[in-house]
């Protein structure tokens, strides 16, 4: 999965596979895959003014994830 760099306090890069609905986020403390994430959430993250806040509020505790 190709990751795109983002400007953020805690996030380094993000990527998304619309077929498997996996959102991959590279944070300063590691890389994580989030499962069954709708594309609208990914687009919201990309367009969020604060990507760290969006991740913490809408993704981190809303979707099953694993550290990779």
PDB file of N, CA, C and O in Angstrom, chain B, residues numbered from 101:
ATOM      1  N   UNK B 101       0.844  -1.169   0.000  1.00  0.00           N
ATOM      2  CA  UNK B 101       0.000   0.000   0.000  1.00  0.00           C
ATOM      3  C   UNK B 101       0.895   1.240   0.000  1.00  0.00           C
ATOM      4  O   UNK B 101       1.833   1.350   0.789  1.00  0.00           O
ATOM      5  N   UNK B 102       0.585   2.157  -0.893  1.00  0.00           N
ATOM      6  CA  UNK B 102       1.354   3.392  -0.982  1.00  0.00           C
ATOM      7  C   UNK B 102       0.890   4.357   0.105  1.00  0.00           C
ATOM      8  O   UNK B 102      -0.306   4.593   0.276  1.00  0.00           O
ATOM      9  N   UNK B 103       1.848   4.903   0.827  1.00  0.00           N
ATOM     10  CA  UNK B 103       1.549   5.884   1.867  1.00  0.00           C
ATOM     11  C   UNK B 103       1.890   7.281   1.366  1.00  0.00           C
ATOM     12  O   UNK B 103       2.890   7.488   0.679  1.00  0.00           O
ATOM     13  N   UNK B 104       1.045   8.224   1.723  1.00  0.00           N
ATOM     14  CA  UNK B 104       1.282   9.621   1.365  1.00  0.00           C
ATOM     15  C   UNK B 104       1.645  10.390   2.622  1.00  0.00           C
ATOM     16  O   UNK B 104       0.964  10.274   3.641  1.00  0.00           O
ATOM     17  N   UNK B 105       2.714  11.176   2.561  1.00  0.00           N
ATOM     18  CA  UNK B 105       3.097  11.960   3.736  1.00  0.00           C
ATOM     19  C   UNK B 105       2.035  13.013   4.061  1.00  0.00           C
ATOM     20  O   UNK B 105       1.393  13.564   3.167  1.00  0.00           O
ATOM     21  N   UNK B 106       1.865  13.277   5.349  1.00  0.00           N
ATOM     22  CA  UNK B 106       0.921  14.307   5.793  1.00  0.00           C
ATOM     23  C   UNK B 106       1.632  15.252   6.753  1.00  0.00           C
ATOM     24  O   UNK B 106       2.617  14.896   7.400  1.00  0.00           O
ATOM     25  N   UNK B 107       1.106  16.451   6.823  1.00  0.00           N
ATOM     26  CA  UNK B 107       1.634  17.432   7.770  1.00  0.00           C
ATOM     27  C   UNK B 107       0.801  17.317   9.038  1.00  0.00           C
ATOM     28  O   UNK B 107      -0.389  17.631   9.044  1.00  0.00           O
ATOM     29  N   UNK B 108       1.436  16.868  10.103  1.00  0.00           N
ATOM     30  CA  UNK B 108       0.728  16.606  11.353  1.00  0.00           C
ATOM     31  C   UNK B 108       1.722  16.533  12.498  1.00  0.00           C
ATOM     32  O   UNK B 108       2.913  16.288  12.301  1.00  0.00           O
ATOM     33  N   UNK B 109       1.205  16.752  13.695  1.00  0.00           N
ATOM     34  CA  UNK B 109       2.044  16.659  14.889  1.00  0.00           C
ATOM     35  C   UNK B 109       2.456  15.214  15.172  1.00  0.00           C
ATOM     36  O   UNK B 109       3.602  14.959  15.542  1.00  0.00           O
ATOM     37  N   UNK B 110       1.530  14.268  15.000  1.00  0.00           N
ATOM     38  CA  UNK B 110       1.798  12.873  15.346  1.00  0.00           C
ATOM     39  C   UNK B 110       1.782  11.905  14.173  1.00  0.00           C
ATOM     40  O   UNK B 110       2.433  10.862  14.234  1.00  0.00           O
ATOM     41  N   UNK B 111       1.058  12.225  13.112  1.00  0.00           N
ATOM     42  CA  UNK B 111       0.973  11.344  11.952  1.00  0.00           C
ATOM     43  C   UNK B 111       2.077  11.686  10.968  1.00  0.00           C
ATOM     44  O   UNK B 111       2.387  12.857  10.746  1.00  0.00           O
ATOM     45  N   UNK B 112       2.666  10.654  10.380  1.00  0.00           N
ATOM     46  CA  UNK B 112       3.729  10.853   9.399  1.00  0.00           C
ATOM     47  C   UNK B 112       3.208  10.640   7.985  1.00  0.00           C
ATOM     48  O   UNK B 112       3.491  11.430   7.084  1.00  0.00           O
ATOM     49  N   UNK B 113       2.429   9.546   7.795  1.00  0.00           N
ATOM     50  CA  UNK B 113       1.917   9.211   6.468  1.00  0.00           C
ATOM     51  C   UNK B 113       0.661   8.364   6.609  1.00  0.00           C
ATOM     52  O   UNK B 113       0.448   7.715   7.632  1.00  0.00           O
ATOM     53  N   UNK B 114      -0.176   8.378   5.560  1.00  0.00           N
ATOM     54  CA  UNK B 114      -1.401   7.580   5.553  1.00  0.00           C
ATOM     55  C   UNK B 114      -1.585   6.933   4.187  1.00  0.00           C
ATOM     56  O   UNK B 114      -1.121   7.446   3.168  1.00  0.00           O
ATOM     57  N   UNK B 115      -2.274   5.796   4.189  1.00  0.00           N
ATOM     58  CA  UNK B 115      -2.634   5.117   2.956  1.00  0.00           C
ATOM     59  C   UNK B 115      -3.956   4.407   3.140  1.00  0.00           C
ATOM     60  O   UNK B 115      -4.370   4.134   4.267  1.00  0.00           O
ATOM     61  N   UNK B 116      -4.629   4.103   2.022  1.00  0.00           N
ATOM     62  CA  UNK B 116      -5.940   3.468   2.113  1.00  0.00           C
ATOM     63  C   UNK B 116      -6.132   2.521   0.942  1.00  0.00           C
ATOM     64  O   UNK B 116      -5.789   2.842  -0.196  1.00  0.00           O
ATOM     65  N   UNK B 117      -6.688   1.341   1.237  1.00  0.00           N
ATOM     66  CA  UNK B 117      -7.063   0.378   0.209  1.00  0.00           C
ATOM     67  C   UNK B 117      -8.587   0.286   0.216  1.00  0.00           C
ATOM     68  O   UNK B 117      -9.165  -0.270   1.150  1.00  0.00           O
ATOM     69  N   UNK B 118      -9.253   0.829  -0.821  1.00  0.00           N
ATOM     70  CA  UNK B 118     -10.716   0.840  -0.822  1.00  0.00           C
ATOM     71  C   UNK B 118     -11.336  -0.546  -0.967  1.00  0.00           C
ATOM     72  O   UNK B 118     -12.487  -0.745  -0.576  1.00  0.00           O
ATOM     73  N   UNK B 119     -10.603  -1.502  -1.516  1.00  0.00           N
ATOM     74  CA  UNK B 119     -11.145  -2.848  -1.711  1.00  0.00           C
ATOM     75  C   UNK B 119     -11.176  -3.632  -0.401  1.00  0.00           C
ATOM     76  O   UNK B 119     -12.151  -4.327  -0.113  1.00  0.00           O
ATOM     77  N   UNK B 120     -10.117  -3.521   0.386  1.00  0.00           N
ATOM     78  CA  UNK B 120     -10.074  -4.217   1.681  1.00  0.00           C
ATOM     79  C   UNK B 120     -10.548  -3.323   2.826  1.00  0.00           C
ATOM     80  O   UNK B 120     -10.742  -3.795   3.946  1.00  0.00           O
ATOM     81  N   UNK B 121     -10.735  -2.032   2.540  1.00  0.00           N
ATOM     82  CA  UNK B 121     -11.161  -1.032   3.532  1.00  0.00           C
ATOM     83  C   UNK B 121     -10.179  -0.952   4.700  1.00  0.00           C
ATOM     84  O   UNK B 121     -10.577  -0.797   5.854  1.00  0.00           O
ATOM     85  N   UNK B 122      -8.890  -1.061   4.377  1.00  0.00           N
ATOM     86  CA  UNK B 122      -7.837  -0.933   5.390  1.00  0.00           C
ATOM     87  C   UNK B 122      -7.212   0.455   5.284  1.00  0.00           C
ATOM     88  O   UNK B 122      -6.784   0.884   4.212  1.00  0.00           O
ATOM     89  N   UNK B 123      -7.173   1.134   6.406  1.00  0.00           N
ATOM     90  CA  UNK B 123      -6.506   2.422   6.523  1.00  0.00           C
ATOM     91  C   UNK B 123      -5.199   2.192   7.256  1.00  0.00           C
ATOM     92  O   UNK B 123      -5.194   1.687   8.378  1.00  0.00           O
ATOM     93  N   UNK B 124      -4.095   2.558   6.633  1.00  0.00           N
ATOM     94  CA  UNK B 124      -2.782   2.408   7.258  1.00  0.00           C
ATOM     95  C   UNK B 124      -2.294   3.795   7.664  1.00  0.00           C
ATOM     96  O   UNK B 124      -2.279   4.730   6.864  1.00  0.00           O
ATOM     97  N   UNK B 125      -1.899   3.898   8.922  1.00  0.00           N
ATOM     98  CA  UNK B 125      -1.407   5.171   9.444  1.00  0.00           C
ATOM     99  C   UNK B 125      -0.038   4.951  10.057  1.00  0.00           C
ATOM    100  O   UNK B 125       0.143   4.101  10.929  1.00  0.00           O
ATOM    101  N   UNK B 126       0.918   5.729   9.590  1.00  0.00           N
ATOM    102  CA  UNK B 126       2.247   5.718  10.194  1.00  0.00           C
ATOM    103  C   UNK B 126       2.303   6.864  11.189  1.00  0.00           C
ATOM    104  O   UNK B 126       2.231   8.037  10.824  1.00  0.00           O
ATOM    105  N   UNK B 127       2.435   6.492  12.460  1.00  0.00           N
ATOM    106  CA  UNK B 127       2.571   7.465  13.537  1.00  0.00           C
ATOM    107  C   UNK B 127       4.033   7.540  13.955  1.00  0.00           C
ATOM    108  O   UNK B 127       4.856   6.746  13.499  1.00  0.00           O
ATOM    109  N   UNK B 128       4.349   8.473  14.803  1.00  0.00           N
ATOM    110  CA  UNK B 128       5.724   8.584  15.291  1.00  0.00           C
ATOM    111  C   UNK B 128       6.138   7.367  16.100  1.00  0.00           C
ATOM    112  O   UNK B 128       7.327   7.065  16.202  1.00  0.00           O
ATOM    113  N   UNK B 129       5.152   6.651  16.688  1.00  0.00           N
ATOM    114  CA  UNK B 129       5.483   5.483  17.517  1.00  0.00           C
ATOM    115  C   UNK B 129       5.223   4.150  16.818  1.00  0.00           C
ATOM    116  O   UNK B 129       5.245   3.106  17.471  1.00  0.00           O
ATOM    117  N   UNK B 130       4.981   4.158  15.516  1.00  0.00           N
ATOM    118  CA  UNK B 130       4.778   2.903  14.796  1.00  0.00           C
ATOM    119  C   UNK B 130       3.748   3.029  13.692  1.00  0.00           C
ATOM    120  O   UNK B 130       3.177   4.095  13.465  1.00  0.00           O
ATOM    121  N   UNK B 131       3.520   1.899  13.000  1.00  0.00           N
ATOM    122  CA  UNK B 131       2.569   1.862  11.905  1.00  0.00           C
ATOM    123  C   UNK B 131       1.400   0.962  12.284  1.00  0.00           C
ATOM    124  O   UNK B 131       1.587  -0.093  12.890  1.00  0.00           O
ATOM    125  N   UNK B 132       0.191   1.389  11.920  1.00  0.00           N
ATOM    126  CA  UNK B 132      -1.026   0.683  12.309  1.00  0.00           C
ATOM    127  C   UNK B 132      -1.937   0.494  11.108  1.00  0.00           C
ATOM    128  O   UNK B 132      -2.041   1.370  10.249  1.00  0.00           O
ATOM    129  N   UNK B 133      -2.601  -0.665  11.057  1.00  0.00           N
ATOM    130  CA  UNK B 133      -3.669  -0.923  10.100  1.00  0.00           C
ATOM    131  C   UNK B 133      -4.992  -0.889  10.843  1.00  0.00           C
ATOM    132  O   UNK B 133      -5.160  -1.557  11.863  1.00  0.00           O
ATOM    133  N   UNK B 134      -5.931  -0.105  10.325  1.00  0.00           N
ATOM    134  CA  UNK B 134      -7.286  -0.027  10.858  1.00  0.00           C
ATOM    135  C   UNK B 134      -8.210  -0.711   9.858  1.00  0.00           C
ATOM    136  O   UNK B 134      -8.085  -0.500   8.652  1.00  0.00           O
ATOM    137  N   UNK B 135      -9.137  -1.532  10.355  1.00  0.00           N
ATOM    138  CA  UNK B 135      -9.945  -2.401   9.504  1.00  0.00           C
ATOM    139  C   UNK B 135     -11.382  -1.904   9.362  1.00  0.00           C
ATOM    140  O   UNK B 135     -11.948  -1.289  10.266  1.00  0.00           O
ATOM    141  N   UNK B 136     -11.952  -2.198   8.179  1.00  0.00           N
ATOM    142  CA  UNK B 136     -13.351  -1.851   7.860  1.00  0.00           C
ATOM    143  C   UNK B 136     -13.619  -0.360   7.975  1.00  0.00           C
ATOM    144  O   UNK B 136     -14.651   0.063   8.497  1.00  0.00           O
ATOM    145  N   UNK B 137     -12.676   0.427   7.482  1.00  0.00           N
ATOM    146  CA  UNK B 137     -12.793   1.883   7.532  1.00  0.00           C
ATOM    147  C   UNK B 137     -13.442   2.371   6.235  1.00  0.00           C
ATOM    148  O   UNK B 137     -12.910   2.118   5.155  1.00  0.00           O
ATOM    149  N   UNK B 138     -14.570   3.060   6.320  1.00  0.00           N
ATOM    150  CA  UNK B 138     -15.184   3.606   5.112  1.00  0.00           C
ATOM    151  C   UNK B 138     -14.273   4.648   4.456  1.00  0.00           C
ATOM    152  O   UNK B 138     -13.501   5.333   5.128  1.00  0.00           O
ATOM    153  N   UNK B 139     -14.381   4.747   3.151  1.00  0.00           N
ATOM    154  CA  UNK B 139     -13.552   5.704   2.420  1.00  0.00           C
ATOM    155  C   UNK B 139     -13.825   7.137   2.874  1.00  0.00           C
ATOM    156  O   UNK B 139     -12.936   7.986   2.811  1.00  0.00           O
ATOM    157  N   UNK B 140     -15.037   7.409   3.326  1.00  0.00           N
ATOM    158  CA  UNK B 140     -15.371   8.756   3.799  1.00  0.00           C
ATOM    159  C   UNK B 140     -14.533   9.147   5.021  1.00  0.00           C
ATOM    160  O   UNK B 140     -14.203  10.320   5.193  1.00  0.00           O
ATOM    161  N   UNK B 141     -14.191   8.180   5.861  1.00  0.00           N
ATOM    162  CA  UNK B 141     -13.337   8.458   7.024  1.00  0.00           C
ATOM    163  C   UNK B 141     -11.923   8.792   6.555  1.00  0.00           C
ATOM    164  O   UNK B 141     -11.296   9.720   7.066  1.00  0.00           O
ATOM    165  N   UNK B 142     -11.425   8.033   5.583  1.00  0.00           N
ATOM    166  CA  UNK B 142     -10.100   8.316   5.013  1.00  0.00           C
ATOM    167  C   UNK B 142     -10.072   9.720   4.410  1.00  0.00           C
ATOM    168  O   UNK B 142      -9.141  10.486   4.657  1.00  0.00           O
ATOM    169  N   UNK B 143     -11.087  10.054   3.625  1.00  0.00           N
ATOM    170  CA  UNK B 143     -11.141  11.384   3.019  1.00  0.00           C
ATOM    171  C   UNK B 143     -11.250  12.471   4.081  1.00  0.00           C
ATOM    172  O   UNK B 143     -10.663  13.544   3.943  1.00  0.00           O
ATOM    173  N   UNK B 144     -12.004  12.187   5.141  1.00  0.00           N
ATOM    174  CA  UNK B 144     -12.101  13.143   6.241  1.00  0.00           C
ATOM    175  C   UNK B 144     -10.756  13.387   6.895  1.00  0.00           C
ATOM    176  O   UNK B 144     -10.424  14.517   7.254  1.00  0.00           O
ATOM    177  N   UNK B 145      -9.982  12.317   7.049  1.00  0.00           N
ATOM    178  CA  UNK B 145      -8.644  12.451   7.629  1.00  0.00           C
ATOM    179  C   UNK B 145      -7.755  13.307   6.736  1.00  0.00           C
ATOM    180  O   UNK B 145      -7.053  14.196   7.218  1.00  0.00           O
ATOM    181  N   UNK B 146      -7.788  13.037   5.439  1.00  0.00           N
ATOM    182  CA  UNK B 146      -6.952  13.806   4.514  1.00  0.00           C
ATOM    183  C   UNK B 146      -7.309  15.284   4.517  1.00  0.00           C
ATOM    184  O   UNK B 146      -6.435  16.138   4.367  1.00  0.00           O
ATOM    185  N   UNK B 147      -8.589  15.587   4.686  1.00  0.00           N
ATOM    186  CA  UNK B 147      -9.051  16.973   4.611  1.00  0.00           C
ATOM    187  C   UNK B 147      -9.126  17.670   5.963  1.00  0.00           C
ATOM    188  O   UNK B 147      -9.435  18.859   6.028  1.00  0.00           O
ATOM    189  N   UNK B 148      -8.848  16.949   7.034  1.00  0.00           N
ATOM    190  CA  UNK B 148      -8.950  17.529   8.376  1.00  0.00           C
ATOM    191  C   UNK B 148      -7.874  18.587   8.602  1.00  0.00           C
ATOM    192  O   UNK B 148      -6.724  18.423   8.196  1.00  0.00           O
ATOM    193  N   UNK B 149      -8.268  19.657   9.248  1.00  0.00           N
ATOM    194  CA  UNK B 149      -7.300  20.695   9.589  1.00  0.00           C
ATOM    195  C   UNK B 149      -6.277  20.150  10.579  1.00  0.00           C
ATOM    196  O   UNK B 149      -5.082  20.420  10.457  1.00  0.00           O
ATOM    197  N   UNK B 150      -6.751  19.380  11.565  1.00  0.00           N
ATOM    198  CA  UNK B 150      -5.854  18.721  12.515  1.00  0.00           C
ATOM    199  C   UNK B 150      -5.999  17.211  12.346  1.00  0.00           C
ATOM    200  O   UNK B 150      -6.969  16.615  12.813  1.00  0.00           O
ATOM    201  N   UNK B 151      -5.039  16.610  11.682  1.00  0.00           N
ATOM    202  CA  UNK B 151      -5.090  15.173  11.435  1.00  0.00           C
ATOM    203  C   UNK B 151      -4.934  14.372  12.729  1.00  0.00           C
ATOM    204  O   UNK B 151      -5.531  13.305  12.868  1.00  0.00           O
ATOM    205  N   UNK B 152      -4.151  14.868  13.664  1.00  0.00           N
ATOM    206  CA  UNK B 152      -3.997  14.194  14.956  1.00  0.00           C
ATOM    207  C   UNK B 152      -5.323  14.161  15.709  1.00  0.00           C
ATOM    208  O   UNK B 152      -5.688  13.133  16.279  1.00  0.00           O
ATOM    209  N   UNK B 153      -6.039  15.272  15.715  1.00  0.00           N
ATOM    210  CA  UNK B 153      -7.338  15.331  16.388  1.00  0.00           C
ATOM    211  C   UNK B 153      -8.332  14.410  15.702  1.00  0.00           C
ATOM    212  O   UNK B 153      -9.069  13.692  16.378  1.00  0.00           O
ATOM    213  N   UNK B 154      -8.371  14.415  14.382  1.00  0.00           N
ATOM    214  CA  UNK B 154      -9.302  13.566  13.629  1.00  0.00           C
ATOM    215  C   UNK B 154      -9.016  12.099  13.913  1.00  0.00           C
ATOM    216  O   UNK B 154      -9.938  11.314  14.134  1.00  0.00           O
ATOM    217  N   UNK B 155      -7.746  11.729  13.908  1.00  0.00           N
ATOM    218  CA  UNK B 155      -7.364  10.344  14.203  1.00  0.00           C
ATOM    219  C   UNK B 155      -7.827   9.947  15.598  1.00  0.00           C
ATOM    220  O   UNK B 155      -8.420   8.885  15.783  1.00  0.00           O
ATOM    221  N   UNK B 156      -7.558  10.792  16.566  1.00  0.00           N
ATOM    222  CA  UNK B 156      -7.908  10.482  17.952  1.00  0.00           C
ATOM    223  C   UNK B 156      -9.426  10.432  18.148  1.00  0.00           C
ATOM    224  O   UNK B 156      -9.921   9.593  18.901  1.00  0.00           O
ATOM    225  N   UNK B 157     -10.164  11.313  17.483  1.00  0.00           N
ATOM    226  CA  UNK B 157     -11.603  11.435  17.691  1.00  0.00           C
ATOM    227  C   UNK B 157     -12.428  10.440  16.877  1.00  0.00           C
ATOM    228  O   UNK B 157     -13.399   9.881  17.387  1.00  0.00           O
ATOM    229  N   UNK B 158     -12.053  10.214  15.616  1.00  0.00           N
ATOM    230  CA  UNK B 158     -12.909   9.442  14.712  1.00  0.00           C
ATOM    231  C   UNK B 158     -12.365   8.071  14.316  1.00  0.00           C
ATOM    232  O   UNK B 158     -13.103   7.257  13.761  1.00  0.00           O
ATOM    233  N   UNK B 159     -11.095   7.802  14.590  1.00  0.00           N
ATOM    234  CA  UNK B 159     -10.508   6.550  14.096  1.00  0.00           C
ATOM    235  C   UNK B 159     -10.002   5.659  15.219  1.00  0.00           C
ATOM    236  O   UNK B 159     -10.387   4.492  15.294  1.00  0.00           O
ATOM    237  N   UNK B 160      -9.164   6.171  16.076  1.00  0.00           N
ATOM    238  CA  UNK B 160      -8.416   5.362  17.044  1.00  0.00           C
ATOM    239  C   UNK B 160      -9.284   4.401  17.851  1.00  0.00           C
ATOM    240  O   UNK B 160      -8.950   3.221  17.954  1.00  0.00           O
ATOM    241  N   UNK B 161     -10.369   4.868  18.415  1.00  0.00           N
ATOM    242  CA  UNK B 161     -11.213   4.013  19.252  1.00  0.00           C
ATOM    243  C   UNK B 161     -12.483   3.546  18.550  1.00  0.00           C
ATOM    244  O   UNK B 161     -13.368   2.970  19.183  1.00  0.00           O
ATOM    245  N   UNK B 162     -12.577   3.793  17.240  1.00  0.00           N
ATOM    246  CA  UNK B 162     -13.783   3.424  16.497  1.00  0.00           C
ATOM    247  C   UNK B 162     -13.605   2.195  15.622  1.00  0.00           C
ATOM    248  O   UNK B 162     -14.589   1.574  15.221  1.00  0.00           O
ATOM    249  N   UNK B 163     -12.363   1.837  15.320  1.00  0.00           N
ATOM    250  CA  UNK B 163     -12.100   0.726  14.407  1.00  0.00           C
ATOM    251  C   UNK B 163     -11.077  -0.224  15.017  1.00  0.00           C
ATOM    252  O   UNK B 163     -10.155   0.188  15.721  1.00  0.00           O
ATOM    253  N   UNK B 164     -11.267  -1.503  14.725  1.00  0.00           N
ATOM    254  CA  UNK B 164     -10.294  -2.513  15.154  1.00  0.00           C
ATOM    255  C   UNK B 164      -8.988  -2.234  14.423  1.00  0.00           C
ATOM    256  O   UNK B 164      -8.995  -1.870  13.247  1.00  0.00           O
ATOM    257  N   UNK B 165      -7.867  -2.404  15.119  1.00  0.00           N
ATOM    258  CA  UNK B 165      -6.576  -2.125  14.495  1.00  0.00           C
ATOM    259  C   UNK B 165      -5.510  -3.067  15.025  1.00  0.00           C
ATOM    260  O   UNK B 165      -5.685  -3.736  16.044  1.00  0.00           O
ATOM    261  N   UNK B 166      -4.402  -3.096  14.300  1.00  0.00           N
ATOM    262  CA  UNK B 166      -3.237  -3.857  14.724  1.00  0.00           C
ATOM    263  C   UNK B 166      -1.991  -3.060  14.384  1.00  0.00           C
ATOM    264  O   UNK B 166      -1.944  -2.357  13.374  1.00  0.00           O
ATOM    265  N   UNK B 167      -0.988  -3.178  15.233  1.00  0.00           N
ATOM    266  CA  UNK B 167       0.305  -2.550  14.953  1.00  0.00           C
ATOM    267  C   UNK B 167       1.069  -3.479  14.023  1.00  0.00           C
ATOM    268  O   UNK B 167       1.120  -4.688  14.247  1.00  0.00           O
ATOM    269  N   UNK B 168       1.662  -2.913  12.981  1.00  0.00           N
ATOM    270  CA  UNK B 168       2.405  -3.744  12.021  1.00  0.00           C
ATOM    271  C   UNK B 168       3.872  -3.376  12.007  1.00  0.00           C
ATOM    272  O   UNK B 168       4.650  -3.969  11.261  1.00  0.00           O
TER     273      UNK B 168
END
